[in-house]
Amino acid sequence: MHIAVQEAALPGSSVLKKFKNARALGFHGVEVQAEDLTERVPEVVEAILATGVQVAAVHMGRRDGYLSPERAEREAAIGALRQAMADAVDLGANHVIFVPHFGSTRMPDLTPYRAPVELEAEMMIWLLRTVSDLAYALGVELDMLPVNQTETYFMTRIDHAVRFRIKVKSHPHIKIAANLFHMAQEEPDWLAVMQGNLPHIGYIQLADQNHSLPGPGTLDFATLARVLVDYEGWLTCACEEDNSGNLSASLDFLRQSGFVWSAPERDKHE
C-alpha cells in the first residue's frame, strides 16, 4: 500500500513547499483538488520532479451537475470531469474522485413513468457509460465517492455505488472511493462493508469519525489494518481543513495500528 495526504492538510505557502513537507513526513503521494488545476499543472509537475512525491489522485471536490436536469449544466460538469482526467494524466495520477450529486433531488417527478430517484439512477448509469471509454483510453480510474446524508440524498453508502458499478459490468476503470468518515456515518458495520466490497474499492481516504486526521478516536483502525493487509492501493489521510491536526502524530498512530508502508526511496530528492 502507498500512503498519501490531501494537499489542504499540508503546511506550506506553495505547492513545492507542501510537497517537500509531504516527503519529509514520509508520504508517497498528495491528493490534489481539480479546481484551477489545469493552470497549476506546471507548478505541480515541478514539485513532483523536485521531491519524487506523486499525485495520488485528483479530487473533483464540490463540483456538481453531472445529474442535472439541465443539459448545459450536465455538459459543463462532464467537461470538467474530462479535463480533470486529462490533468491527472499530465501529473501521472491514476485516480480521479468525484461525488455524483450533492443536495436533494432536482429531477422532476414523472410518476408513474419514473420517480425522481429513478431518473437520477438512469442518468448516473448513462454518465458512467459516457466517461468509462475515455477513462480506459487515458488509463485513469474514476472513483465514485459516497458521502453522508447531510451532503447528499443520492449515493450515501458503498452498496449504492456497487450497484452502479455492476450496471456498467464492473468496468475496470470505474471503481469506488471509500472515505471512513462518511462510512462511519452511514454504514451499520463499516468494517464489514469495507471487507466485503474490497474488489470494488479503488481508493481509500482515512479519516476519524469527527472528520479529523486518523488518530485515537472512535474508529477501529487496528482492525482495519488487518482487513486491508492485501490492499495495494492508496491510503490517503483526509480531513476537514480546520481539522488538519498533527500529520506526524497521525502517521505514528497508523503505524502503531498495524499499517505498513515503505519509506520514500532515498535518492536525488534527499
C-alpha positions as CSV (number, residue, x, y, z in Angstrom):
1,M,0.0,0.0,0.0
2,H,1.0,3.6,-0.5
3,I,0.4,6.5,1.9
4,A,-0.8,9.9,0.8
5,V,-2.3,13.1,2.2
6,Q,-4.7,15.7,1.0
7,E,-2.9,18.8,-0.2
8,A,-5.0,21.1,2.0
9,A,-3.8,19.3,5.1
10,L,-0.1,20.0,4.4
11,P,1.7,23.1,5.7
12,G,3.4,25.3,3.2
13,S,2.8,28.5,1.3
14,S,3.4,27.0,-2.2
15,V,2.9,23.7,-3.9
16,L,6.6,22.9,-3.8
17,K,6.8,23.6,-0.1
18,K,3.8,21.4,0.5
19,F,5.3,18.5,-1.5
20,K,8.6,19.0,0.3
21,N,6.8,18.7,3.6
22,A,4.9,15.7,2.4
23,R,8.2,14.0,1.6
24,A,9.8,15.0,4.9
25,L,6.9,13.4,6.8
26,G,7.2,10.2,4.8
27,F,4.2,10.4,2.4
28,H,4.4,8.9,-1.0
29,G,1.7,11.0,-2.6
30,V,-0.5,14.0,-2.4
31,E,-4.2,14.2,-3.3
32,V,-4.9,17.5,-5.2
33,Q,-8.1,19.4,-5.9
34,A,-9.4,19.6,-9.5
35,E,-10.5,23.3,-9.2
36,D,-8.0,25.5,-11.1
37,L,-5.7,22.5,-11.5
38,T,-5.1,23.0,-15.2
39,E,-3.4,26.3,-14.6
40,R,-1.4,24.7,-11.7
41,V,-0.2,21.7,-13.7
42,P,3.3,23.1,-14.4
43,E,3.8,24.1,-10.8
44,V,2.7,20.6,-9.6
45,V,4.9,18.9,-12.1
46,E,7.8,21.0,-10.8
47,A,7.0,19.8,-7.3
48,I,6.8,16.2,-8.4
49,L,10.2,16.4,-10.1
50,A,11.8,18.2,-7.2
51,T,10.6,15.8,-4.5
52,G,9.7,12.5,-6.0
53,V,6.3,12.7,-4.3
54,Q,3.5,11.5,-6.6
55,V,0.0,12.9,-7.2
56,A,-2.2,10.1,-5.7
57,A,-5.5,11.4,-7.1
58,V,-7.3,14.4,-8.5
59,H,-10.5,15.2,-6.4
60,M,-13.4,17.0,-8.0
61,G,-14.3,18.5,-4.7
62,R,-17.8,20.1,-4.5
63,R,-18.2,20.1,-8.3
64,D,-21.8,19.2,-9.1
65,G,-24.1,19.0,-12.1
66,Y,-23.4,15.5,-13.5
67,L,-27.1,14.5,-12.9
68,S,-28.6,17.9,-13.5
69,P,-31.9,18.0,-15.4
70,E,-30.4,21.0,-17.4
71,R,-28.4,19.8,-20.4
72,A,-25.9,22.7,-20.4
73,E,-25.1,22.1,-16.7
74,R,-24.6,18.4,-17.3
75,E,-22.3,19.0,-20.2
76,A,-20.3,21.6,-18.3
77,A,-19.9,19.2,-15.3
78,I,-18.9,16.3,-17.6
79,G,-16.5,18.6,-19.4
80,A,-14.8,19.5,-16.1
81,L,-14.6,15.8,-15.2
82,R,-12.9,15.1,-18.6
83,Q,-10.5,17.9,-18.0
84,A,-9.6,16.6,-14.6
85,M,-8.9,13.2,-16.2
86,A,-6.5,14.9,-18.7
87,D,-4.8,16.8,-15.9
88,A,-4.4,13.5,-14.0
89,V,-2.6,12.0,-17.0
90,D,-0.3,15.1,-17.2
91,L,0.5,14.6,-13.5
92,G,1.0,10.8,-13.6
93,A,-2.0,10.3,-11.3
94,N,-4.2,7.2,-11.8
95,H,-7.3,8.3,-9.9
96,V,-10.0,10.9,-10.3
97,I,-12.5,11.1,-7.5
98,F,-16.0,12.5,-7.8
99,V,-19.2,12.8,-5.8
100,P,-22.1,12.2,-8.3
101,H,-24.5,14.6,-6.7
102,F,-24.8,17.0,-3.7
103,G,-28.0,18.0,-2.0
104,S,-31.6,16.9,-2.7
105,T,-33.1,15.8,-6.0
106,R,-33.5,18.3,-8.8
107,M,-35.3,15.9,-11.2
108,P,-39.0,16.2,-12.0
109,D,-41.5,13.7,-10.6
110,L,-42.7,11.8,-13.6
111,T,-44.6,9.2,-11.7
112,P,-46.0,6.7,-12.8
113,Y,-43.4,6.7,-15.5
114,R,-40.4,7.5,-13.4
115,A,-39.8,8.8,-9.9
116,P,-37.0,11.4,-9.4
117,V,-34.6,8.9,-7.9
118,E,-35.2,6.5,-10.8
119,L,-34.4,9.3,-13.3
120,E,-31.2,10.1,-11.5
121,A,-30.2,6.4,-11.4
122,E,-30.7,6.2,-15.1
123,M,-28.7,9.4,-15.6
124,M,-25.9,8.0,-13.4
125,I,-25.6,4.9,-15.5
126,W,-25.5,7.0,-18.6
127,L,-22.8,9.1,-17.1
128,L,-20.6,6.2,-16.2
129,R,-21.0,4.7,-19.7
130,T,-20.2,8.1,-21.2
131,V,-16.9,8.6,-19.3
132,S,-15.7,5.0,-19.0
133,D,-14.3,4.8,-22.5
134,L,-12.2,7.9,-22.0
135,A,-11.0,6.7,-18.6
136,Y,-10.0,3.4,-20.3
137,A,-8.2,5.3,-23.2
138,L,-6.3,7.6,-20.8
139,G,-5.5,4.8,-18.3
140,V,-7.3,6.7,-15.4
141,E,-9.6,5.2,-12.8
142,L,-12.8,7.1,-11.9
143,D,-13.7,6.6,-8.3
144,M,-17.3,7.3,-7.1
145,L,-17.3,8.7,-3.6
146,P,-20.4,8.1,-1.4
147,V,-20.9,10.9,1.2
148,N,-23.3,11.1,4.1
149,Q,-26.9,12.3,4.2
150,T,-26.1,15.8,5.3
151,E,-24.4,16.3,1.9
152,T,-26.5,14.2,-0.5
153,Y,-29.5,12.0,-0.6
154,F,-28.4,10.2,-3.8
155,M,-25.3,8.0,-3.0
156,T,-24.6,7.7,0.7
157,R,-23.4,4.1,1.1
158,I,-20.8,1.8,-0.6
159,D,-23.5,-0.6,-1.7
160,H,-25.2,2.2,-3.6
161,A,-22.0,2.7,-5.6
162,V,-21.5,-1.0,-6.1
163,R,-24.9,-1.3,-7.7
164,F,-24.0,1.3,-10.3
165,R,-20.6,-0.3,-10.9
166,I,-22.3,-3.6,-11.6
167,K,-24.7,-1.8,-14.0
168,V,-21.6,-0.9,-16.2
169,K,-20.4,-4.5,-15.9
170,S,-17.8,-3.7,-13.2
171,H,-15.8,-1.7,-15.6
172,P,-12.1,-1.9,-14.5
173,H,-11.8,1.9,-14.8
174,I,-14.9,2.7,-12.7
175,K,-14.5,2.0,-9.0
176,I,-15.3,3.4,-5.6
177,A,-13.5,5.7,-3.2
178,A,-14.2,4.8,0.4
179,N,-14.0,7.6,3.0
180,L,-14.0,6.3,6.6
181,F,-15.7,9.5,8.0
182,H,-18.7,9.1,5.6
183,M,-18.8,5.3,6.0
184,A,-18.9,5.6,9.8
185,Q,-22.0,7.9,9.5
186,E,-23.9,5.7,7.1
187,E,-22.8,2.1,7.4
188,P,-24.1,0.0,10.4
189,D,-20.9,-2.1,10.3
190,W,-18.4,-0.1,8.2
191,L,-15.6,-2.6,8.7
192,A,-17.7,-5.5,7.3
193,V,-18.7,-3.3,4.4
194,M,-15.1,-2.5,3.6
195,Q,-14.1,-6.1,3.8
196,G,-17.0,-7.3,1.7
197,N,-16.5,-4.8,-1.0
198,L,-12.8,-4.5,-1.5
199,P,-12.9,-5.8,-5.1
200,H,-15.0,-2.7,-5.9
201,I,-12.9,-0.2,-3.9
202,G,-10.0,1.5,-5.8
203,Y,-9.1,4.3,-3.3
204,I,-9.4,4.8,0.4
205,Q,-9.5,8.0,2.4
206,L,-8.6,7.6,6.1
207,A,-10.3,10.0,8.5
208,D,-11.6,9.6,12.0
209,Q,-15.3,9.9,12.9
210,N,-15.2,13.6,13.5
211,H,-13.6,14.2,10.1
212,S,-10.2,14.8,11.6
213,L,-6.9,13.0,10.7
214,P,-6.6,9.4,11.8
215,G,-5.9,9.3,15.5
216,P,-7.0,7.7,18.8
217,G,-10.7,8.5,18.2
218,T,-13.7,6.2,17.9
219,L,-12.8,4.2,14.7
220,D,-11.1,0.8,14.9
221,F,-8.0,1.4,12.8
222,A,-6.3,-1.7,14.1
223,T,-8.9,-4.0,12.7
224,L,-9.0,-2.0,9.5
225,A,-5.2,-2.6,9.1
226,R,-5.9,-6.4,9.2
227,V,-8.8,-6.1,6.7
228,L,-6.5,-4.2,4.3
229,V,-3.5,-6.4,4.7
230,D,-3.6,-7.3,1.0
231,Y,-4.8,-3.9,-0.3
232,E,-2.3,-2.5,-2.7
233,G,-3.8,0.9,-3.5
234,W,-3.6,4.4,-2.0
235,L,-4.4,5.2,1.6
236,T,-4.9,9.0,1.9
237,C,-5.1,10.9,5.1
238,A,-8.1,13.1,4.8
239,C,-9.8,15.7,7.0
240,E,-11.7,18.9,7.0
241,E,-9.2,21.8,6.5
242,D,-9.7,23.1,10.0
243,N,-9.2,19.6,11.5
244,S,-5.8,19.0,9.9
245,G,-4.0,18.5,13.3
246,N,-0.6,16.8,13.6
247,L,0.3,14.8,10.5
248,S,3.4,13.2,12.1
249,A,1.3,12.0,15.1
250,S,-1.3,10.7,12.7
251,L,1.2,8.6,10.8
252,D,2.7,7.3,14.0
253,F,-0.8,6.3,15.1
254,L,-1.4,4.4,11.8
255,R,1.9,2.5,12.2
256,Q,1.0,1.6,15.8
257,S,-2.4,0.4,14.5
258,G,-0.6,-2.1,12.2
259,F,-0.5,-0.2,8.8
260,V,2.8,-0.9,7.0
261,W,4.2,1.0,4.1
262,S,7.7,1.6,2.8
263,A,9.6,4.8,3.3
264,P,10.2,7.1,0.3
265,E,13.3,5.9,-1.6
266,R,16.5,7.8,-0.8
267,D,17.7,9.4,-4.0
268,K,18.4,12.7,-5.5
269,H,15.4,14.2,-3.7
270,E,17.2,13.9,-0.3
